[in-house]
Amino acid sequence: MDQLLERLAGDEKHDRSSYSTLDVLWVLYDRVLEEDDLFLLSKGHGPMAYYAVLAAKGLIDEEEPDGFGAFDSRLGYHPDRVVLPAAAISSGSLGHGLPIAVGTALAGRRTFVLVGDGELDEGSNWEAVQLAGRLRLQNLTAIVVDNASATHGWPGGIAARFALERWDAVVVDGRDRDALEAALSGNHVAGPVCVVAEVRG
Amino acid sequence: MTATTMRGRFYELTAAALERDERVWAVLADIGESELPRHPRLVNVGIREQLMIGVAAGLALEGKRPVVHSYAPFLVERPWEQIKLDLTHQDLGAVLVSNGASYDASRAGRTHQAPEDVALLATLPGWRIEVPGHPDELERAFTRALATDERVYIRTTLERNHAPVSGDGLVVLRDGSPLVVAVGPTLTPVLEATSDLAVGVAYLTTVRPFPHDAFEDVDDVVLVEPYLAGTSAAEVTKAIGHRPHRLRALGLENPELRRYGTPEEHRAAHGLDARGIRTALVDLL
């Protein structure tokens, strides 16, 4: 995995963003996602970890990361689902994935969506949070990778805001793969699930 | 001012304006904050672009002069209704300054590219739209914008012409027909493409309001715009459409290029480098 990430050089501005998602992505693709599940990377910034995990799991060619960011590459600084079918959605503009995830969950698909704590600044997320909670969407899981990057922070914590909208919200160490697996694999029967994966340092 | 990019010059000018003019406020949505010194009248709202425009409108309502800045798609497209209603319909002024333009963020993909920005804003009344091609022209446009209460959009890009052009409106650099009208940063490739062609060349940075009167004696026009092809074609038609004329509009034909790579590769792919412009002109001639 380290070798794969090294080959995805060039988008240093988003390094921190990329590596904060690495363990969550690995646990999802290695331990949680089943064949019929859908995973949406809403936080398209810094997708190096995403591409590395896709390559490690054989979902894209292992040589493909070498072309990261090139004119003819399918792997850009934000994913495009039309050129890269392994990505369920194109992303890069923040606050789009969670609303789309409400749609796929409504259509009956078990859906996991990854957002960032900074991304939650965008109000479109909260429209989705409110609706999913009130519709009791049991097949929807939002993973918030919280690397404390939101400019004005989240006083009172992110989980409390999801819980207020009747999501089953838990906070785990975003580097603890076993804790992530347990939180993402639990039986949550009441409504949508929010796993806040804290990544510090 | 020393910055050699339009974006850098904009940050220098904004920092100076905050010190000099108490009416000036800077309103950001994370983008650009690290480039500006902290200041009591600089407010970073976080990644909340609709709020960014709404806050700017509130400041304008109180007589302030808000300067609002982000990547073009996040400044113009995401908060579109706030621009339409909170600023335009409320008849309030602001200075919107974007970066990224059509394909500066080529590796970032479609989400960070806005070749439609000028076309979108041009649908709304009362906007002055500036497309400078050099940091000195950006400085001129920004300074003029701050001195008014107008609604002004200034589109910066990492592309730049070799030298600034002085003068307002349509600046004719070489007489001839057809008249090739280079908008903003397309001037340097236009000059290269036309160096041995019997055509006229003119330069335009203020695209709205469009200088219809300057086309009084012009019959054939090739418009070269650094964004969506034909963005100003209807304006040219308004100026010369009542008499026999020819019009060819060059620009981005396909905003969904679905390529990464460098800005230079994108410019060539859209036919906006000197070679592409020359090929189109030779076809026309």
Interface residues (C-beta under 8 A of the other chain):
Chain A: G10 D11 G44 G69 A70 F71 D72 S73 L75 G76 Y77 H78 P79 D80 V82 V83 S90 S91 G92 S93 L94 G95 G118 E119 D121 E122 G123 A150 T151 H152
Chain B: D30 E33 N44 G46 I47 R48 E49 Q50 L51 P73 F74 R78 A105 R107 A108 G109 R110 T111 H112 R258 R259 Y260 G261 T262 E265
